[in-house]
Amino acid sequence: MAERSTAAVDVADNSGDDPLAAKAEKAATDGVAEAQKKAGTPAEATESKAGDRKNGEQPSITAPELHSGHKLARRYRLEECVTRLDGFSSWRAVDEKLRRAVGVHILPADHARARSVLAAARSAALLGDPRFVQVLDAVEENDLVYVVHEWLPDSTELTALLAAGPMEPHDAYQLVSQVSQAMAAAHREGLSHLRLTPSAVLRSSTGQYRIRGLAVNAALRGISAERPQRTDTEAIGALLYAALTQRWPYENDAYGLSGLPKAVGLLPPDQVRAGVHRGLSEIAMRALANDGATASRQEPPCTTPDELAKAVAAMPRIRPPEPEFPLPAPPEYQRTTYQQGTYGRPQPRPVVTQPLPTPPPPLQSRTGRVLKWTVSALLIAALGLGSWQIADRLLDRDKTAETPRNSQPQNGGDEKEPAADGKPVPIVGGQDFDPQGDGQENARDIKNAFDGNPGTSWKTSTYQGYSKFGNLKDGVGIILDLGKEQQIAKVEVTFAGSTSVELRTAAENTSSRPTQLNAFTTRANGTGSQVALTPTKPVKTRYVLVWLTDLPAAGDGGYRGEISEIKITS
């Protein structure tokens, strides 16, 4: 199953002049392969340490001496070192310019693998697939090479998920489906991972899986493979195997998981643990390409992520488990007593010992009812006559009053607030509003938000990682120009997906479109796909700001707002 690695070929080619050197290089390479096998890496991916040496140069093995608080490019402030290995270090940092957490890999510019790391990072950044943790920057500066990538604090490593126990069939199905589809897309662009371990797979709070370290993790460690698609496919099979069994599909323990018993071979997951889904067990074995196991099931092995993704798609869909609702507590047991020998037999009726009350004579009852109805009728007549007289006097006094009924008070009172009449207010124009960003939010489509056609829409940019605009800004919106100062009583906004929005208005007598957020006053807010924003009282303004503050998930894995129609009434 294991094939000769590229690193081993490089060792043989570089050590032909000195037999002793060749033996030493070969021993070093064999040691790397043996260590990697114990760590649970698929057989084809090997770390090219000896092969990185050129013309007798030794690779750098000391990571740059950096500390918390150090800044790169005057914007990336290092916070915590999370890895220090083989001449490079990985950090959690803060991008002070965009106010967000990021991750940074750092190594010396003269490191033997610095060039390959830069090339891998730039290639991964061009992919732009939201299913992968994005590379944000790749720079060589001040004798350092550093790669900046997304940091997802709300996501959980697959390592931690597996530590809690095997996954449910639906969760395991989502894992293999999403990861295989993502890796198939990467290989179509010529990119491979080669180090697809449980720590490289993250699950977000919404259940989406994202892969970090595409191409970069392998370049940092000098890993290469002659058949990269086969290597990544086997790694996905190992992840699925671990999700189904909570065991690593090799003899040695790795990533907090116990390995399989020695000298037993690769057992199918449904033979390692009871209750494993049969179809997912088949998929795991086809990805791991164990010929003996797959031959018994008459299924061909999957040798590329694309083949694996198609095999998963051909499976019957696995539904999520039904939610469990607690059953109501049974009523307390009521103890019954009975005399022996009488249970189930008809019992004699109880004897009444108290005298029953004697009903009143029929004539007296009928007379009482007649009196009550007579008194009630007289009272109603009296009340009606009194009310009519009072109303008549009030009307006469109103007719003879000096001040007309509809005139304003003579000594000055509060003016009445304007009343809403429900008439539509025309929108003359609109402008996208992004004061905390680059100022551009699909300006060419603004008219689609108020053209009266629900089939057209205006969309924001797509933001990654967080629904609140990727934690890059507080919001974006549309400034609507009403042409002149008009009364606003309600603004109705129709979205594609549940969106949080605020209604803000410019001050009265504002003659030019404001450019700052603090120039608008918040009047109402709401969340939903159809939101009616109603101020506490009608306001007069020329400029209305529809300000989006939280976006729905988009189909491509990011978050995006979309307005199909805005209506304003007075």
N, C-alpha and C positions, 0 to 999 in steps of 0.2 A: 504494500500500500504506500509506503514511503518512497519518494523519489529523490534523486540526487539534487541538492540545492544549488542555486547560483553561487552562493558563498563558497561552497566546497570547490566548485570549478575555479573560482578566482584564486583560491589558495594553491591549487595544483599548478596553475599557470605562473604564479609569482614566485615560486620557490624551487624552480627546476635547476638552478645553478648550484645549490648547496643542499646535499642530501640531508644533513642534520637539520638545517632550517626547515626543509620540507616536512620532516617528521614532527618538528615542534609546531609548525603551523597546522598540520593535520590534527594533532592532538588537541590544539586549542579549539579548532572547529568542532571536533567530535564532542568536546566537553560542553560547548554551547548547545549543540543539538540535544545532548543528554539532559542538560538542565532544562531546556525548553520542553522536552517530553515530560519531565516531572512536573513542570508548571501547567501542563494541560494544553499546550498550543498544538493545533493540527500539524500533522507530520510534514507537510510541504513547506510551511513557513519557517524560515531559519534566520537567526540574527547574524548578519555579516560583519562580525568584529574583525576577524583576521583579514577578511577580504578588503576592508577599508584602508589597510596600510598600503602606502605607495612609496617606492624608492627608499625604503627603510625608515620612513617617518612613523612615529608612534601617535596613535589617536589621543586627543585630549581627554583626560579622565577626571578632571576637576571642574566642577560647576562654577560659574562666575560667582564671586563673592558679593552677594547682594543682601539687602536687609529690608525689613518692613519699613515703609515710608519712602523708599527710593522711587524716583519717577523716571519713566521712559517717555521720550518725545514730549516732555513737559505736560503730559496729560494722563498717563497710566501710572497710578500710584500703587505700588506693591503692598499687599496687606498680609498674606499668609502663604508660606511655602507648603505645598501639598505633596510634592515629589522632588527628590534630589537623587539622580541616578545617572551613571555613565557619562558624566560631563555636562548634563543639562539639568535644568530645574524647571518646575511648573508651579505657578503661583495663582492665587486668587487675588485679583486687583480691582481697582475702581477707575473707570474712565471719567475723569473729572470734567471733561468738556461736555459729555452727554449725560452725566450723572447716572451711571449704571454700572453694575458689577460685570466684570469680564474675567476670562482666564488667559494666562500668558505662559507660553513656553519660551525659555531663554537658554541660549548656548553661545559659547565664544565664536567669533567670526572665523577663527582658524580651526575650528573643530572639523574633524574629517567628514562629518555628515551635514555640515552647515549648508552647503550648496543644495543637497538633495532635499533638506527640510524646507528651504525657501521655495524650491520648485514644486514640492508636493502641496505646500500651503497655498500657493498662488493658483495651482490647478484646482484644488478643492474649492477655493473662493469663487472661481468662475462657474461652478456647477449651480449654485444658488437654489438648491433643492431644500425646502423647509423641513424635510424629514431628517436632515442632518444638522448637527450643531454647526452654525455658520462660522467660517473664518472671516474675521473683520479686518485684519491688517497683517502684513508680513513685511518686516523691515530689517535692513542691516544698517546699524548706526553705532558709532563709538565702539568699534571692535566687538559689538554684540549683534547677534541675530535673534530676533524675537517674533513670535507668532501670537497674535491676539485672536481669541475666539469668544463666542457667546458663553455666558454663565447662567445656568438655569436653576435658581435656588428652589423653585417650586416643583422640581422633578426628582424622582427617586431612582437610584441605580438598580439595575436588575439584580445585582449581588444582594442588596438589602431585601428585595422582594422574595428572592429564593431562600434567604435565611429564615423567613417566616413560615415556609412550608411549600409543598407543591402547589402549582396553580390550578385553578378550575379549568375545565376544558375550553370554555369560551375565552378566558384570558390567554391561555396558551395558543389558541387559534389566532387571536389578534396579534400576538407576538410574532409568530412565524409568518403570518400573512404580511404584516406591515414591514418587517425587517427584510424579507425576501424581495418584496416589490421595490423597496428603497435601494437595495444593493443591485438589483437588476438594472435600475435606472442609472446608477453610478457606473456600472461596467459598460453600459451602452456608450458612455462618454469617455471610456478608457481609464476609469479610476477604480482602484481596488482598495480594500481596507487592510487585510492580512493580519490584523490583530483584533478580531471581532470577539471580544471576551465579555462576560457579564458586566464588567465595570464600564464597558464602552456603550452600553445600551441604557437609555433613560426612559422612564415612563412619566408623562406629565400628569397633572391633576385631572385632566380631561380624558385620560386613557390613551393618549397618542404616544407612540414610541418614537424616540429620536436617537440617532447614532452619532457619537462624537469621535473625533480622531480620524476621519476618513483620509487615508493616504499619509497623514502627518504622523500618527502614532508609529506606523511602520518605519517611516523615514527617520524618526528620532532614535529608534533602536536598531536601525540597519537591517530590517527584515525584508527579504525578497522571496519570490516564489516563481518557479517555472510555469505553473498553471494557477494563476491567481484566482480565476473563477472557481476552480475546483476547491481551492483553499477556503475561500469565503463561504462556499456552499456547505462544506463540512463544518465550518464554525457555526453557521446558522443551525445545522442539525444538532450540534452539541448543545446550543442554547435551548432548543426545543426539548431535547432529551432531559436536560437539567430541570426545565420547567415542569415536565410531566412526572419526574421521579424524585427530584431533589438529590440527584446523584450525578457526578461528573462521569461521562461515558468512557473513561480511561482508567487504568489501574491505580494511578496516583491521585491523591487528594489535590484539589485546586479550588481557588476562589471561595473558600469556606465550605466546600461540598466534599463529601466522601466519594472516593473512587469506587469502581466496581471490584468485586473480589478477584484476586489474582488467579491466573491460569484458567479462567472461566470463559474469557472472550467477551465480545460485545453482545449482551443480551438485549432483546427488544424491551422497550419500556413497559409493555403490558405483562412481561414476565418478571420484572423487577419490583413492580408495585401493583397491588390489586386495584381495580377500578379505573385504570388508565383508558382513555378513549382509544378505541381500536384504530380508527382512521388516522389520528395524530401519531400514534405509535408507528404506523406504516410510513408516514411522511418522515419522521425522524430517522428511521433506518434507511430510507432511500437517500436522504441527504448525507448520512454518514457513509453510504455506499459499502455496507458490509455485504459482500456477494452471497455468502451462505444464508444470511437471514432474509435477504430480499428474494433469493431464488425460491424459497419455500412459499413466498407470497405471490410469486409470478409477477412482480412489479420491477421495472427497470430502475436503476439508480438515477438520481438527479445530480448532474455534474456541473450545473451552472445555476446561479440565482434565478435566472429567467425560467429555467425548467422547474425549479422548486416552486416559484410563484404560481406557475400554471398548474402544477399538481395540487397546490393548496386551493386554488380557485375552483378546481374540478370537484373538490369534496362537497358533500352536502353541508349547507351552512349550519354552524353550531350556534344555537341561540343562547343568550345569557340566561342564568338561572332566574326562576320566578322569585319576586320579592316575598319574603316571609312576613306574615302578619301575626302578631300574638293572638292566640285564642282567648276569649273571655273566660274568667275563672268560673268553675262550676258552682252552682248555688250550694250553700252549706246544707249538710245532711240533716234532715229533720227526723228525729227519732219518734216513732209512733209506739204507743202502748196498747195492748189489748189483753183481755182476760183469756186465759187458756180455755179452750173448748167453745169459745163464742166467736172467734175470728172468722169472718166470711158468712156468718149467719145473720138473718134479719133481726134487728134489735127493736125492742118495744119503744114506742114514742115516749119522750119524757112527759111526765105529768106536771101541768101548770099548777103551781101552788098559790100564786098571787092573783087576786081578782082583776079581770080585764076592765079598762075604763068604759063607761057607758056613753055611747055617742049622743050628742045633743039632738033635740027634736028637729025634724026637717024644717018646720015652719020658722023656727028661730034662726037657723042658718041662712035660709033664703032671705029673710028680712034684713039680716046684717049686711048681706051682699048688696041689696038694693040701696041701703043707706050709704054705703061706701061709694058706690058709683054716682049717687046724687051729689054728695059733697064734692067729689072730684070734678064733676062737670061744672058746678058753681064756681070753684076756684079757677078753673081754666078760663071760664067766661070773664071773670073779674080781672084776671091778669091780661087777657087780650084787650079788654076795654081800656085798662090803664095804659098799656103800651101804646095803643092808638092815640090816646089823648096826649101823651108825652111827645110822640113823634110829630103830631100836628103842631104843637106849640114850638118845637124846635124849628120846624120849617118856616113858620110865620116869623120867628125872630131872625132867621137867616135872610129872609127877603127884605126885612127893614133895616139890616145892618148897614152902616156907612161904608165899610171897606168891602170891596168885591171879594167873593170867595177865592178866586184864583190869583189875587194880587200878592206881592211879596210883603213880609212884615215891615211895618213902618220904622221900627227901631233897629233894623239890621240883624239878620241871622246868618248862619252858615249857608253857603251856596250848595245846591244839590249836586252830587257827583253825576257825570255824564252817564246816560243809560245806554246799554248795548242794544243795537237794533238788528244785528245778525246779517248785515249786508256784506257781500264780499269786497275785499280791498284789493285793487289791482297791484301787481308787483311789476315795477318798471324795469328793474335789472338786478343782478346779483354778482357777488364777488367772493371767491374762496378766501378764507381767513385762517392763517397759520402763523400767528405772531411768535411762537416759540420754535419754529422750524425754519425751513428754507423758503416759506412763503408760497409754495406751489402745491396745490391739492387738486389736480385734474381740473384746472380752470376752464378748459374748453367745453366741459360737460355741465357747467353750472346751470344753464337754462333748462336742462332736463328735469331739474328739481321742482320747477314751477311752471312747466309748459302746459299743464292740464292733461297730460297723457301719462297714465300710470305705467305704461309699457316702457317708458324711458326713465333713466335714473342718473344720478351723480354719485360717484364712488370716491371714498378717500383712498389714500395709499394703503398698502398692506403692511401691517406691523407684526413683528415676530416676538414670540415669547410671552407677551402679556397683553391682556385685552385693553388695558389703559395705555394704548399707543406705545407698547413696548417699553413702558416706563421712561420714554424719551421726552414727553411733553404732557401738559394737562388736558389738551383737547384741540380740536380743529372745528371749523364750522363754515357757515355761509352768511354773509351780510346781505340782506335784502333791502333794496332801495324802493321806497314807495312813491318817489317822485316829488312829494311834498309832505308836510306834516299832517298825519291823519290819526284818527282814533283807532286803537287796537284793543279788541275785547277777547279774542281767542286766536291761537295759531295751531292748526292741525298738521302733524307731520306723519307721513307713512314711510316706514323703513322696511328693508329686507333683513329680517332677523331682529331680535330684541336688542334695543339700543338705549343707552341712557343719554338724555338730552336736557339742555337748559334753554329757556327763552330769556334773552337779554335785549334791552332797548337802549338806544342813545338818548341823551337828554333832549328836552324840548328845545326848539330853536337851533338845533344843530344843522348847519347848512352843508357841511362836507362830510364825507365818509370817514369815521374814526379809524385809526390805525393801531390803537392800543386796546388791550382787553379791558383795562380798568376804566375805559371811557363808556362802557356799557353797564347797565344796572340789571341784576338778575330779577326777573319777574315771576317765573314759574319753572318747574322741572318735572320730569317723569321718565319712566322706563317702559319699553314695550315695542311692538312692531307698528302700532297705531297709537300715537300719543297726542292728546289734546292738552295744550298748554294754555291755561287760563289765568291771567293776573288776578290779584285780589280785587282790583277795580280797573276799569278801562284806562289806558294811558295814551297819550299823544306823542307821536314820534315820527320821524321820517325813515330812520334806519333800524332794522330789526335783525338781531343776530340769533341764528339757530346754532347752538354751541353743543357739539357732541363730546361726551366725557367718558364713555365706556362703549367698546365696540363688540359686536358678535363675532363668533368664529367663522372664518371663511373656509371654503372647501379645500384650499391648498395648504391648510395647516396653520395659516396666520390669522390675523384679525383685521377686519375691514368693515367700515360703515358704508351704507348705501341708502340714499334718499330717493324715493320714486315720486313723491308729490308733497308740496307744501301749500296749504290754503290759509288765508288770513281773513277774518271777519271782524267787523266793527261793532 
